[in-house]
Amino acid sequence: MSGPVVSRALRTRFETIRRAELARLEKKLRGLTADDRRSVEAITAEVIHAISRIPERTIDDDTPAHALEALIHLSALGREPAATQ
């Protein structure tokens, strides 16, 4: 995988985790109004955007292959995220 592909995969991974956590917390979020729910969605999406911007700014096509492989392994890219407790 190239640097930009890894960056996109990380963003996708983070977004998958965000959505899974919102689904997991559905019972706690039920009492929210539609506006509050949209706010939670927007805020969590912005957090994911901010987190994913870090590797996007630093990983490129010149990133050494061993560094990309380590990131792929540590982030478990290409595998389903572990269920969160």
Secondary structure, DSSP 8 states (H G I E B T S, - for coil): --HHHHHHHHHHHHHHHHHHHHHHTHHHHTTS-HHHHHHHHHHHHHHHHHHHHHHHHH--TTS-HHHHHHHHHHHTTTS------
